[in-house]
């Protein structure tokens, strides 16, 4: 790839030498709408539909509408799960057919291939919330505009002696859960108000922000194996109990390395009564709105922050910013001018291969940071290949 440094406004631009029409080997005959596509339904091609138990399965469904980048070719097989039995049926179907399998929530940390995914994609819509969420401080005056009764703000869980346990479906929006709990005075998931994914995705990635992580409030996780069998992982506070198999780390969970893992179904969290929870969540949201490119297509922070033993002890965003890479562009992909650890789909820059553009930009940023600082940046987002490793 060729690139040249420009003035401050655009930082630098990159020419990949691959402009124009993509070759047959680079795009599927069943094309997706991409970053500038017409949405989920308009470009969908239904080659045929089948049944996996009671689950309706479609073929060649474009994935661009199921991720926040708005990038991705068609999935070979595609379905939506609204019940536990749907998840089991999908897992059994995948095992019987010998297919690659992945579960998608909001797709807020995924980069699909331009050719799509040569396997089965299951969209998780298990969005239940058990029980009622009581106010942590019922004798306080009701906040303006909160609505409902003074002692109940939503559906959710049971409380005892200043703590609350909430069981929630893996497809439930994580940011909504954080907002609901913090508004009722329950602390522990305030940071979730700024994470546009699902509960299942947050658990799988051990999502975090503002110095907090999902594992810190997590009690247990219900999941299904590839064979469709139900399992439950008891985590305990901090996610460290029970040996290596139940340990969570920075953006990692035991499910990522479990070869028999199928899909997360539900999670139980424990919160504590905190009079500052609502104000803290609001502060996090205000800070996020001022420092992140929320109106652009992205997958959040692309790179993990280097470990504390890195030569610079700076965050990934600070390293990229100091390297002068804000505004760096490869085709339709650009380093955000607002937050350097966000790579966004540049408005007005249409491309026949937006995923390749984004991957090239990721590689360029890693190369520049390595050359300038000696730090090896690692991706935080999941880059999903079209085929399994060794088959492409």
N, C-alpha and C positions, 0 to 999 in steps of 0.2 A: 504494500500500500504506500502511496505517496501522500505527504502532508506538508503544509507550509504554515508558519506562524503568521498571524495577522495582528491587527491592532486590538485594543482592549475589548471593543464591543462584540467581536466574534471569536476572540481568542485564536483559534486556528481552524482551518478546514482541511478535510481529508478527501482525497480521491482514491477510490478503491480500484479504479481501472476496470470496473465491471458495470458501467452504466448501460442503460438500454435494456433490451429484452433478455429475460432470463432464459437459459438453455433448458432443454427438456429434462436434464438430470437435476435441475435445481428447483423445479416446481411440479406439483402434482397436477394431473389432468383434472382433478376436482379442486379448483382453486378456492381459496378463502378470501373474504373481503379485505383482510389486512387492516392497516392503520386507517385507511380512508374508505373502508368498505361500507356496505349498505345495511349492516346490522346482522343480528342472529338469523333472522328468518329468510331475508331476501335472497341470499346466495346459497341457501341450504339445498343440497342435492340428496334426495332420498332414493338411493339405488334399490334398497329393499328394507323391509322391517321384519324383525323376527321376535320370538319370545324366549326369555330366559326365565323359566318358571312363570311367575306372574309379571315379570318386568318386561316392558316394551323396549326393544333394542333397535336403534337406527344405524345406518351406515353412512359414511362420508359426510359427517356433520362438521362444518367449519368451526374452528376453535377460537377464532379472533373475538367472537362475542362473549367468550367465557374467561377472559383474562383482562386485567387492567391495562396492559400494553396495547390491546386491540390487535394483536399479532398472532397468526397461526393458521396453518392449512387444516385440512379435514382429519378428523379421527376416523380410523377404520370402523370402530364400533363405538356407540355413544348411547348413554341412558341417563335418566335422572332418578335418584333414590329419594323417596319420601317416607319410607318405613324401614324398620329393621329387616323385614323379610326381603325388601328390595335389595338391600346391601348383600344379604346372604345369597340371593339368586345371582347377583352380579359376580360374586366371588366364585360360586360354583361354575358358572358359565365360563369364566376366565380360566379356571383350572381345567375344565373339560376340553376347552379349545386350545389350551397351551398358549394363551395370549399374554402380552405385556399388559399391565394394569396400573392405572393411577386414578386417584380420587381428587376432584377439584371442588373447592369451595367457591370463593370469590375470585380465585385466580390472581390474587394481588401480589404474588411473589414468583410468578411463573413466566418463562420465556419459551414459547412453543416454537418449533421449527416451521419454516415457510412451507414445507411439504406436509406438515401436520404430525400425526402420531399413529404409527403402525401398530395399534393395539386397541385396548378398551379404555375409554374415558367415562368415569361415572361422576356426574355432578351431584354433590351432596346437598339435599334439601331437607334434612332432618332438623327442623328448626323449632322444636318444642322447648318449653321452659316449665319445669314442674313446680307446682304449689304456688304460694303467695310470697311476695317480697314485702315484709313489714318495714315501716319506718324504724330506723335504729334509735331515733329519739322522738317518740310519738307525742311527747308533751310540748315540743317546740311548735311555734306558730308555723302554719302551712306556708310554704314558699309560693310566691305569686306565680300563677300560671301552671302549677303542678297538676291540678285536676285530681279527681278521685277522692277517696276518703283520706283522712289524716293518717291512718295507720297502715294503709296498703297502697303501694304505687304500681304493682304489677304482679305477674305470676312468677314464682321462683323457688322458694325453699322454706326451711324451718330454722328458727333462731333459738338460742339458749345462752344466757349469761354473757351478753355482749358479743356473741359470734353468730354467724349465719352460714348454713350450708345450702348450696344451690346446685341442683342437677339440671344440666342443660344439654340439648341436642347438639351434635357436632356441626350441624349446618346453621346454627344460630349465629347472627352477626356479632362478632366479638366487640366491636365498638358500641353497639346497642346495649350489650350486656354491661359494659363498663359504665355507660351513661346511666342506665337504669339503677344499678347498684349504688353508684356514688351519689346520685340524686336522693336516694333514700338514706344516706348517711353511712353506707357500708364501704370500708376501705380495703384496698388490696389490689383492685383491678382498675384504678383510676387511669392508669397509663393506656388501658385498652381503648379509651375513647378516641385515640388517634390511630388505631390500627384497623384498616378497612378489609379485614379478612373474616373468616369464620372461627368458631371455637375449635373445631377440629384442626384447622390449619395452624392456629396459635399453639395448640398442644403439640402437634407434630414438629413444628419448628422451634418450640419454646420461645415464642415471640416475646419481645421486650422493648421498652422505651423508658426514658427518664430514670434510668438506674434500676428499674424493676423488671422482673421476668415472670412469665406465666407459671412456671414451676413453683413459685413462692406461695401461691394460694391454692395450688392443685392438690386434691385429696386422692382422687381415683379416676381412672380412665376405663371406659367400656369400649371394647373393640371386637372386630370379627377377623378370624384367620382367613387365609386364602381358601380353606376348605369350607368356609361358611359357619364355623363354630364360634360361639360367643366366649369371650374371655374378659377378665377384669384385672387391671393393674392397680394395686394400691401403692400410692406414691408416698404420702406423708409430706409434712411441711418441708419446703426447700427442694424436694425431688431427689433426695440423696439416700433415702432409706432402702433397705432390701437388697443391697449389692449392686454390681455394675449394670445388671439388666434393667433396673428401674431408675437409673441415674439420668438426669438431664444436665446438659451443659449449655454453653453459649451457642444459641441457635441450633441446638441438637436435642434429640430425644431418643430413647431406646427403640422407638418404632422405625427409625431410619435404617437401623442395621438388623432388624428382625426379618429374616428371610420368609417367615410364615405369616407376616403381618398382612392383613387385607385392608381394613378401613376402621377408623375411629367412629364410634356410634354416639357416645355421650361422655361428658366429663362432670365431675363434682368438684366444686370449689368451696373453700371456707374463707369467709370474710370477717372482719372485725368492725365493731362500731367505731366510727371516727368522725367527730364533728367537723373536721376540715376536709373530708373526702370530696364533697361537692365543689368547694372552692378550688381544691387542688386539680380536679379534673378539668374545670373551666380554664385554669391557668395553663394546663398542658395543651388544651385545644387552641388557646390564643397564641401560644408560642409556636405551635405547629403551623397555624395559619400564616404567621408572619415569616416563617423560615423555610417552608417547603412549597414546591410547585404543585399545589393541589388541583389546579385547573388543567394540568397537562397529563397526557397519558404516560404512566410510569409504573414501576413495580416497587416503589419505595426505595430504600437504600439498597444499592446493588452490591456493595462490598461490605464484608465484615470488618469491624474495627480491629486493627492489629492488636496482638496481645501486649500486655504491659511491659514485656521485655523487648519490644521493638526498638530500633535505634533512635527513633524520633519521639516516641510516646505520644503521637498525635492520632486523632481519629482519621478514618479513611477519607471523610469529606474534607478535613483540613489539609491532608496530604495532597489531594487532588486540586484543591483551591490554590495552595502554595505553589504547585507545579504549573500554574497558569493554564489549566485545562478547562476552566469554565467556558462554555460555548463551543467546545470542540465538537466537530460534526463529521459523521461518516454517513453519507446518503441521507436517510430519513432519521437517523439516530443522533442525539445530541446530549452532551453533558449540560445539565441544567445551569442556567445563569443565576438561579436562586439558591440552590443547594447542590454542591459539587458531587455528592454521593448519589444523586438522582440522575439517571440517564432517562431521557424522555424522547417521545416520538415528536420530532420537530414539525410544527404546523406548517403546512404548505409544501413540505418536501415529500412528495409521493414517491414510492419505490415499489418495484416488483419483487423485492426480496428484503423486506424490513427486518426480519429476524437475523439474516446474515449481516445487515448493516449494524444491528445492535451488538452482535457477537464480535464483529470487527472493532467496534468502538471499545468494547470491554477489553479486548486484547490490547488495543493501543494504550488505554489508560494504565493497564497493568505494566506494560513495557516501559512507559514513561516514568512511572513511580519507581519501578525497580532501578532504572538507570539513574534517576535523580537522588533517590534516598536509600536504595538497597533493600526496601521493604517489598515483600511478596504479598500483594493483595489477593484475597480469596473471595470468591463470590458468596454473597448471602442469598441471592435469589436462586431458584432452581432452573437450570437450563435443561429443557426436556428435549432429548434427541428424537429424531424421526424413528429410527430403529435402535435396537439394542447395540451396545458397544461390540465392535467387531463384525457387525453385519452391514454397515454402511459402505 
